[in-house]
Amino acid sequence: MKVNLNKIVFILTFWALANTALAQNLAFITNQLEDTVSVIDTSSKSVIKTIQVGNKPAGVMASFDNKHIYISNPGNQEISVIETDSLEVVKTITVGQAPLALTISHDNQTLFVADWYMDSVFSINTQSFEIKNQYKVGDAPSGLAISSDDKLLFVANKKDNSVMFINIDSGKIQSEIQVGTAPFGITVDYPKQLLYIVNVQSEDVTVVDIKKAKVINSFPVDTFPYIVSIDEANNHLFVTNKRDSSVSVVDRTTFKEIKKIYVGEFPEGINIHPDGQSVYVANWFDGTVSVIDTNTLEVTETIETGEGSRAYGQFIIER
């Protein structure tokens, strides 16, 4: 039988393009002053839906399978669970006194919630929505991340000026490392096995080697920095500077600032887009999201969202 190779190539190309077109990248922005989440279609750069959630929503965590978004509502001690297909809240979970930072295991089975007032991290089964464990940590846990093998939690304790490594199975503190003053956001650089801890009051970022559990560097940024996002392709770190209304772009190898980009007022949450071409920045005071081109390092779009846009955590998914 004669095979038409050109026809086969055409069909396969068409199939690949069709499946790419079906993929939709969405950003979920918590609006803390109006108890909502703005859903942005990143293709059209527009808000396609506003979802009512709990009181004072702040933290956001996308599941690794992109099926659910978890929102922390410290104002009424709840986690809102949003289904990304329906864009509806499908469950609320009552937890702690002031849930803030979130992270999730790579198998999507366990959600971890840092509670600011209770000096604890709670683990929640994402199937039963029941609390599994409560881990005692330091004073005012504000940042939370998980190791690539799901064996360790990394917790930034703002009032203790420290980062803890918590063994998830035993609940024991494996290490406690002193960092800068008032650590807040914590980001894992998985390829390099580093942590970037953003220190609000000392206005710098501490770099911790995960395997050695040791500080290996630190670098200055600007006023009231918040959290880091990583651009692996261009070897850059993006750090939001809340009271400077700017984002510091830092070389990921030398840890030197190469540019400062001015965005909206009081930028907080920041994520790189899955395609690597842009970075999304939530501006709390403006109620907007700034979009930065990762190649030109310029703001290309400003999207109106809602009052108190915070988006603290992982907020972009591919649906």
C-alpha positions, 0 to 999 in steps of 0.5 A: 500500500502506497503511503502519502507522507506529505498527507500524514505530516499535514494531519499530524501538524494539524492535530498538534495545532488543534490541541495547542489551540484548545489549551487555555492558560488562566491566571487566578488573582485574589482580590483581598478587599472585595472577597473575589478571584479574577480569572484572566485568560492570558491569551486575550489578556482580559478577565473572563470571570469573577468568582466569589470566595471567602473573606480577605482572600490572599494565598493561591495554589494551583494543583500540579494537574491544573484541575483545582485552585486553592485559595486561602481566606484568612478573614474567615478561616477557610480554604476555597477550592475552585474547579478549573473546568467549571470555574466554580467554588466546589468546596470550602474547608475550615482550617486554623485561625489565619490561613495564608501561604499554601503549597501542594504535594506533587501528586496533588494528594496533600495541601499544606496551609501555613497559619499566621496566628497559630504558628502551625502548618496544616496538611489537608487530604485533597480527596476527603478535605479532612485535616491530616496533621498539624505541624508546629513551626516558628512565629508567624509562618508566612512563606511555604514551599515543598521539596521536589521529592515531597519529603520536606516542607520549607517554612519562612517564619517572619517573626523568628527571622528563620526558615525551617526544614520540616520532615513531612513524615515525622513532623520533626524540624530537620533544620532551622536556618537564620536568614534576613529580617522578616522573611516572607515569600519563599521560592524553590529553584528545583533545577539548582536545588536552592531556596530564595527567601525574600526578607521584607525588612532587611530588603534582601533575598537569602539564597539557601542550598537545600542539600547543605541546609546552609545560606550560600548568598544574599543580595539586596533588592528594594523596599518591602520585597515580597516574593521571587519568580524564576525565569529559567530560560533567560536565567533571571529572577524577578522580585516584587518590591511592594513599597517601591512599586517595582520589580527587580530583575536579578541575574540567577548566577551572579545575583546582581540586579540587571534592571528595575521595572516599574509596575503598578502600586504595591506589587505582591504576587508574581508568576512567570507564564508557562510559555516563558514569554511573560511575567504576571505581577499583581498590584495590590493598591492599583487593583491591576495585573502588570504583564512584563515581557521576559525578553524586552523586560518592559511592561506590555499590558495592564489588566484591571482586576479587583480591589486589593489584588494580591495573588500570593502563590502559584496562580497561573495554570494551563487548562 
